[in-house]
Amino acid sequence: MKKYALWAGMAFAVAVLILSVTNASWLAPYPAGAPKQIANRAMAPQIGEAWEEGCSADRIEAPYHRHIANTRDSVLRADRMGAWLVEVDAQLTADGEVVLLTEFNLDCATDGTGAVRDATLEQITSLDAGYGYRVEGENEEQYPFRGKGLRVPTLGEIATAIPRQARLMLHLGADDPALAEAVARAFQAIGRDPQSRGDAFYGASAAVARIREIYPDAWAFTAEEARRCNADYTLSGWTGLLPASCQGRTMLIALDDQALLWGWPNRLIARMEAYDGTIIIEGSGSARDGEVSGITLPEQLTEIPSSFNGYVWTDDAFTTLPALIQRYDNRTQEEIDASQAALENRRKR
């Protein structure tokens, strides 16, 4: 009996040793490159603590910059401050054009009514894009972006305005292949090839499937696929093999879940790179179905290993971009002071 117990103990020790060596991060090649930030909604007001599922323009934090999501100046500034990809939300109008607007309903952020898909381009571009942004709080309601001349842009306008080296991450929120086809038409009309420019796509499955057919060499993913890759790897990564759901695909890793992954960081990075996979670190907050949750505090970047060379999804590019790339920080002292005060309030939640 003792002999069997001894052999069992030795076998267990050998198995642990093999697993440890197979998944040892420190034995893997050191990853080349540096982390790259994806600026969600470009530069946008932060959603307030009292916000519930619904309109993202309702109950925002007091703004500390002049930008709202998806607008020209917002996208341009996110690029200038060092975003590797600037995320914008593509939607289809009634007459087949692509506009950039976060919510499906015009009632949320603009002074329009009804669904975006039921309005024409002319109707949408005549609206006040900042009309519905409301600061949360017990005091009198405040609408800091109302009447500021902000308008809803088209995809073509933004793609034409950005510098040649700038890259877009297009959110295809509608589960409709027609949206992907309209995006392709908009790019073709201005002579932009997303594959050579490094643009990327994510969103609803039907739209992403169609965009993969149109642009087979472009990075495209759904949040569901990326989280499935994570779940499959968590279960089977101990074997040293990468699940089929991760090969050539994207893995989403929540900031608080990094330690749960076999071989994190260097070994996992090497496994994903061997199959042309991509890793995104997201925040630990809850996200809407089909979307990605971003980090919201600069210090959260310090929770990411220094060897990580993938992507970090940020919901507050205005404060996290300068924390990583200071040389591109073009904020005024007034903006810096206001953002620091906002961060202190956010940390107290």
Summary of the structure (lengths in Angstrom):
residues: 349
radius of gyration: 22.1
end to end distance: 57.9
largest distance: 84.2
contacts: 1132
relative contact order: 0.14
helix: 40%
strand: 14%
